[in-house]
Amino acid sequence: MANHKSALKRIRANNAKRLRNRYQAKTTRTFIKRLKNTTDQAEAQELYKTVVSMIDRLAKKNIIHKNKASNNKSKLAKFVSSLAAA
């Protein structure tokens, strides 16, 4: 157990940040699944904009790696464009 006041505060702050990061990451994953289950092209394009914004936010805050964010956006863009072709 931590003995210093600052260490105790750091533990509290880290727990709060951890919960916030988990919530944001989980919400993003849910939106990605919703996008992948979409068959309507117009709806997919709207969802894609939202999901890309969420992914960029996670990468900016180092919740996910920037390359992982880039890979996710690329795969989702490919999926959305395949809906347009079909």
C-alpha positions as CSV (number, residue, x, y, z in Angstrom):
1,M,0.0,0.0,0.0
2,A,1.2,3.5,-0.8
3,N,2.5,5.6,2.1
4,H,2.6,9.1,0.6
5,K,-0.4,11.3,0.0
6,S,0.7,12.0,-3.6
7,A,0.9,8.3,-4.3
8,L,-2.6,7.7,-2.9
9,K,-3.9,10.5,-5.1
10,R,-2.1,9.1,-8.1
11,I,-3.8,5.7,-7.5
12,R,-7.2,7.4,-7.5
13,A,-6.4,9.4,-10.6
14,N,-5.1,6.3,-12.5
15,N,-8.3,4.3,-11.6
16,A,-10.5,7.2,-12.8
17,K,-8.5,7.4,-16.1
18,R,-8.5,3.7,-16.5
19,L,-12.3,3.5,-16.3
20,R,-12.7,6.4,-18.7
21,N,-10.4,4.8,-21.2
22,R,-12.1,1.5,-21.0
23,Y,-15.5,3.1,-21.5
24,Q,-14.4,5.0,-24.5
25,A,-12.6,2.0,-26.1
26,K,-15.6,-0.3,-25.5
27,T,-18.0,2.3,-26.9
28,T,-15.8,2.5,-30.0
29,R,-15.8,-1.3,-30.4
30,T,-19.6,-1.3,-30.2
31,F,-19.9,1.3,-32.9
32,I,-17.4,-0.7,-35.1
33,K,-19.6,-3.8,-34.7
34,R,-22.7,-1.8,-35.5
35,L,-20.9,-0.5,-38.7
36,K,-19.9,-4.0,-39.8
37,N,-23.4,-5.3,-39.4
38,T,-24.8,-2.5,-41.6
39,T,-26.0,-3.4,-45.1
40,D,-27.3,0.0,-46.1
41,Q,-24.6,2.1,-47.8
42,A,-25.9,5.5,-46.8
43,E,-26.2,4.5,-43.1
44,A,-22.7,3.0,-43.3
45,Q,-21.2,6.2,-44.5
46,E,-22.7,8.2,-41.7
47,L,-21.6,5.6,-39.1
48,Y,-18.1,5.5,-40.7
49,K,-17.7,9.3,-40.0
50,T,-18.6,8.8,-36.4
51,V,-16.4,5.7,-35.9
52,V,-13.4,7.4,-37.6
53,S,-13.7,10.3,-35.2
54,M,-13.9,8.0,-32.2
55,I,-10.9,6.0,-33.4
56,D,-8.8,9.1,-33.9
57,R,-9.7,10.3,-30.5
58,L,-8.5,7.1,-28.9
59,A,-5.2,7.2,-30.9
60,K,-4.7,10.9,-29.9
61,K,-5.0,10.0,-26.2
62,N,-2.8,6.9,-26.6
63,I,-5.5,4.5,-25.6
64,I,-4.8,2.6,-28.8
65,H,-1.7,2.8,-31.0
66,K,-1.8,5.1,-34.0
67,N,-1.0,2.3,-36.4
68,K,-3.8,0.2,-35.0
69,A,-6.1,3.2,-35.5
70,S,-4.9,3.5,-39.1
71,N,-5.4,-0.2,-39.8
72,N,-8.9,-0.1,-38.3
73,K,-9.9,3.0,-40.4
74,S,-8.5,1.4,-43.5
75,K,-10.4,-1.8,-43.1
76,L,-13.6,0.0,-42.3
77,A,-13.2,2.3,-45.4
78,K,-12.7,-0.8,-47.5
79,F,-15.9,-2.3,-46.0
80,V,-17.9,0.8,-46.7
81,S,-16.7,1.1,-50.3
82,S,-17.6,-2.6,-50.8
83,L,-21.1,-1.8,-49.8
84,A,-21.2,0.9,-52.5
85,A,-20.1,-1.5,-55.1
86,A,-22.6,-4.2,-54.2
